[in-house]
Amino acid sequence: MGLIIGLVFLGVFGVVVLIAAASGTGATEQTRAIMTRLESAIAVGKPEMADLIVDVRKNELMSSIPWLDRYLSKLELAPRIRRFLYQANVKWTVGGLSLFCAVCFIVPAYLIYLRTGLVILSIIIGLVAGAGPLGWVYQKRKMRMNKFEEGIPEALELIVSALRVGHSLNAAMGLVSRECSDPVGGEFRVTFDEMNYGLELKSALDNLVTRVPLQDVKIICTAVLIQRESGGNLAEVLEKTSQVIRERFRLKRQVLTHTAQGRLTGWILTLLPVVLGFLLYMVNPDLMSMLWKKDLGIKLLYAAGGMIVVGGLIIRKIVNMDV
């Protein structure tokens, strides 16, 4: 009974907080309108100057709710989650993601508890559902990083061409920011703007590595910094780096091709018991309900869930290879 009261309280609290967050959007729209007018004033009425205006304001807002924003700002985990959201190019705040995960945890856990009466099973299913938003953000981040990795060789070729015709490294990065599509162009545009506003090359490249934590980006930044310290032909160094990245990318694709069968087997073995159990419950609910109505069935259910998780992790460890 106490668990039901607690879940109801958390559900009502989540709904109230979401309503409060929605009510704060008016102030956000008003602020956005004011900033638009200021940017128009800076452009002095010239439409062609709008693209040249650089937004140097840093949005450090953790949540649209003031007290939640102050609380999240004190946590060391909040900046990492904010960086995680930025890398996924998701326009959520840390507070919004936290509330969304909380609601996704409370609702399924409460429904499963009402249906089965099992506390542990309800918590496990609630945790899986609550991790759904995090998994979606992680998938978005992974797709964006893969797209960035595919566009790195083209960006390096532009930098090499610009250096060979006499441009500086800063001008070459500006060329990449204009010619390459996102996410490569966007990230290099941020680095280009930081260098234009007086930030040192090492600090700007360190910020690039922080925003895009890829091995290829680390190789490029290390090559540029070493060339700055020891001298040499930077165009030739970046050209060789581009060739190495292309070979790594080709080798990674070959590894993915050879391990495709193992990854498919892992997904089938992991999802087949869950899907089969759901279908059997739809056909004969009384038979499947014995798994959570009897003590032996509960033990078998927990054992089966544990073995599914362990087996999936083992298969994932076998087929994942670092290149």
C-alpha positions in Angstrom: 0.0 0.0 0.0 2.9 2.3 0.8 4.4 1.7 -2.6 1.2 2.6 -4.4 0.9 5.8 -2.4 4.5 6.7 -3.2 4.1 6.0 -6.9 0.9 8.1 -7.0 2.7 11.0 -5.2 5.6 10.8 -7.7 3.3 10.7 -10.6 1.3 13.7 -9.4 4.6 15.6 -8.7 5.9 14.8 -12.2 2.7 16.1 -13.8 2.8 19.3 -11.7 6.4 19.9 -12.6 5.7 19.4 -16.3 2.9 21.9 -16.2 5.2 24.4 -14.4 7.8 23.9 -17.1 5.2 24.4 -19.8 4.0 27.6 -18.2 7.6 29.0 -18.4 7.7 28.8 -22.2 6.0 32.2 -22.5 9.0 34.0 -20.9 11.3 32.0 -23.1 9.4 33.1 -26.2 9.5 36.7 -25.0 13.3 36.5 -24.5 13.7 35.0 -27.9 11.7 37.8 -29.5 13.8 40.5 -27.7 17.1 38.8 -28.8 15.8 38.7 -32.4 15.1 42.4 -32.4 18.6 43.1 -31.0 20.2 40.9 -33.7 18.2 42.8 -36.3 19.5 46.1 -34.9 23.0 44.9 -35.0 22.6 43.9 -38.7 21.6 47.6 -39.4 18.7 46.5 -41.6 20.9 44.6 -44.1 19.7 41.1 -44.8 23.1 40.0 -46.1 24.7 40.8 -42.8 22.4 38.3 -40.9 24.7 35.3 -41.8 27.7 37.1 -40.5 26.3 37.6 -37.0 27.9 35.2 -34.6 26.0 34.1 -31.5 28.6 34.2 -28.7 26.0 33.7 -26.0 26.4 30.4 -24.0 23.2 28.7 -22.9 24.1 27.3 -19.5 20.4 26.7 -18.5 19.9 23.3 -16.9 16.1 23.6 -16.7 13.4 26.1 -17.3 12.3 25.7 -13.7 14.4 28.1 -11.5 14.8 26.0 -8.4 15.5 22.8 -10.4 18.1 24.8 -12.5 19.9 25.9 -9.3 19.9 22.3 -7.9 21.2 20.7 -11.1 23.9 23.4 -11.5 25.4 22.2 -8.2 25.7 18.6 -9.4 28.9 17.4 -11.1 26.9 15.0 -13.3 24.7 17.8 -14.8 27.5 19.3 -17.0 28.3 15.8 -18.4 24.6 15.2 -19.2 24.4 18.6 -20.9 27.5 17.8 -23.0 25.9 14.4 -23.8 22.8 16.2 -25.0 24.9 18.7 -27.1 26.8 15.9 -28.7 23.4 14.3 -29.7 22.2 17.7 -31.0 19.1 17.3 -28.8 17.5 20.6 -27.7 16.6 19.3 -24.3 17.7 20.6 -20.9 19.1 18.4 -18.2 16.0 18.9 -16.1 13.7 18.1 -19.0 15.5 14.8 -19.7 15.4 13.9 -15.9 11.7 14.6 -15.7 11.0 12.6 -18.8 13.0 9.6 -17.5 11.1 9.9 -14.2 7.7 9.8 -15.9 8.7 6.9 -18.1 9.8 5.0 -14.9 6.8 5.8 -12.8 3.9 5.0 -15.2 5.0 1.5 -16.4 6.2 0.5 -12.9 2.8 1.5 -11.4 0.8 -0.3 -14.1 2.9 -3.5 -13.8 2.5 -3.4 -10.1 -1.3 -3.1 -10.4 -1.3 -6.1 -12.8 1.1 -8.5 -11.0 1.6 -7.2 -7.5 5.4 -7.9 -7.8 7.5 -5.0 -6.5 10.9 -6.1 -7.9 9.5 -6.9 -11.4 7.7 -3.5 -11.4 10.9 -1.7 -10.5 13.0 -3.6 -13.2 10.4 -2.9 -15.9 10.2 0.7 -14.8 14.0 1.1 -14.9 14.1 -0.3 -18.4 11.3 2.1 -19.5 13.0 5.0 -17.7 16.2 4.4 -19.5 14.4 4.7 -22.9 14.9 8.4 -23.3 18.6 8.0 -22.4 18.9 5.2 -25.0 17.2 7.4 -27.6 19.6 10.3 -26.9 22.6 7.9 -27.0 21.4 6.6 -30.4 21.1 10.1 -31.7 24.6 10.9 -30.4 26.0 7.7 -32.0 24.5 8.6 -35.4 25.8 12.1 -35.2 29.3 11.0 -34.3 29.3 8.4 -37.1 28.3 11.2 -39.6 31.0 13.4 -38.3 33.6 10.6 -38.7 32.5 10.1 -42.3 33.0 13.8 -43.1 36.4 14.2 -41.5 38.5 13.1 -44.6 36.7 15.6 -46.8 37.3 18.4 -44.3 41.0 17.5 -44.1 41.2 17.6 -47.9 39.8 21.1 -47.9 42.3 22.2 -45.2 45.2 20.7 -47.1 44.1 22.4 -50.3 43.7 25.7 -48.5 47.2 25.4 -46.9 48.9 24.6 -50.1 47.5 27.7 -51.8 48.9 29.9 -49.0 46.0 30.3 -46.5 46.5 30.1 -42.8 45.2 27.3 -40.6 42.5 29.7 -39.2 41.4 30.6 -42.8 41.3 26.9 -43.7 39.1 26.1 -40.8 36.8 28.9 -41.9 36.6 27.4 -45.3 35.6 24.0 -43.8 32.9 25.7 -41.7 31.4 27.2 -44.8 31.7 24.3 -47.3 31.1 21.2 -45.2 27.7 20.2 -44.0 26.8 19.6 -40.4 28.0 18.2 -38.0 31.5 18.8 -39.4 30.9 22.3 -40.6 29.1 23.3 -37.4 31.8 22.1 -35.1 34.6 23.6 -37.1 32.6 26.9 -37.2 32.6 26.9 -33.4 36.4 26.4 -33.4 36.9 29.0 -36.0 34.8 31.5 -34.0 36.7 30.7 -30.8 40.1 31.4 -32.6 38.7 34.6 -34.1 37.7 35.9 -30.6 41.3 35.4 -29.3 41.3 31.9 -27.9 44.6 30.1 -28.3 44.9 27.3 -30.9 45.6 24.6 -28.2 42.5 25.7 -26.2 40.3 25.8 -29.2 41.4 22.3 -30.4 41.0 21.0 -26.8 37.4 22.3 -26.8 36.8 20.6 -30.2 38.0 17.2 -28.7 35.7 17.7 -25.7 32.7 18.4 -28.0 33.6 15.6 -30.4 35.3 12.8 -28.5 36.4 10.7 -31.5 39.8 9.1 -32.0 40.2 10.6 -35.4 39.6 14.1 -34.0 42.2 13.5 -31.3 44.7 12.4 -34.0 44.1 15.5 -36.1 44.4 17.9 -33.1 47.6 16.1 -31.9 49.1 16.3 -35.4 48.4 20.1 -35.6 49.8 20.8 -32.1 53.0 18.7 -32.7 53.5 20.6 -36.0 53.1 23.9 -34.2 55.8 22.9 -31.7 58.3 21.2 -34.0 57.6 22.8 -37.4 57.3 21.0 -40.7 54.8 20.8 -43.6 51.4 20.9 -42.0 49.6 20.1 -45.3 51.6 16.9 -45.7 51.0 15.9 -42.1 47.2 16.4 -42.5 47.2 14.6 -45.9 48.9 11.5 -44.3 46.4 11.8 -41.4 43.5 11.8 -43.8 44.8 8.6 -45.5 45.1 6.9 -42.1 41.6 7.9 -41.2 40.2 6.5 -44.5 42.0 3.2 -43.9 40.6 3.0 -40.4 37.2 3.7 -41.6 37.5 1.1 -44.4 38.7 -1.5 -41.8 35.9 -0.7 -39.4 33.3 -1.3 -42.2 34.9 -4.6 -42.9 34.7 -5.6 -39.3 31.0 -4.6 -39.1 30.4 -6.7 -42.2 32.1 -9.8 -40.8 30.3 -9.5 -37.4 26.8 -8.8 -38.7 25.7 -12.4 -38.3 26.9 -12.4 -34.6 25.1 -9.1 -33.8 21.9 -10.4 -35.5 22.1 -13.6 -33.5 22.5 -11.6 -30.3 19.4 -9.5 -31.0 17.3 -12.6 -31.9 18.4 -14.6 -28.8 17.7 -11.5 -26.5 14.3 -10.5 -27.9 12.9 -14.0 -28.8 12.0 -15.0 -25.2 10.3 -11.6 -24.5 8.3 -11.6 -27.7 7.4 -15.3 -27.3 6.2 -14.8 -23.7 4.1 -11.8 -24.7 2.4 -13.8 -27.6 1.8 -16.8 -25.3 0.2 -14.4 -22.8 -2.1 -13.0 -25.5 -3.1 -16.6 -26.4 -3.5 -18.1 -22.9 -3.3 -15.5 -20.1 -4.1 -18.0 -17.4 -1.1 -20.2 -18.3 1.4 -17.4 -18.5 0.2 -15.7 -15.4 1.5 -18.6 -13.4 5.0 -17.1 -13.8 4.1 -14.3 -11.4 1.4 -15.9 -9.3 3.4 -18.8 -8.0 6.8 -18.7 -6.1 8.4 -21.1 -8.5 7.3 -19.1 -11.5 8.7 -15.9 -10.0 12.1 -17.5 -9.4 12.1 -18.9 -13.0 11.2 -15.5 -14.3 14.0 -13.8 -12.5 16.5 -16.5 -13.5 15.4 -16.2 -17.2 15.7 -12.4 -17.1 19.2 -12.6 -15.6 20.4 -15.2 -18.1 19.0 -13.1 -21.0 20.9 -10.0 -19.9 24.1 -11.9 -19.2 23.9 -13.8 -22.6 23.3 -10.5 -24.5 26.2 -8.8 -22.8 28.5 -11.8 -23.6 27.5 -11.8 -27.3 28.0 -8.0 -27.4 31.4 -8.3 -26.0 32.4 -10.9 -28.6 31.2 -9.0 -31.7 32.4 -5.6 -30.6 36.0 -4.9 -31.8 37.9 -1.7 -31.5 39.6 -0.6 -34.7 
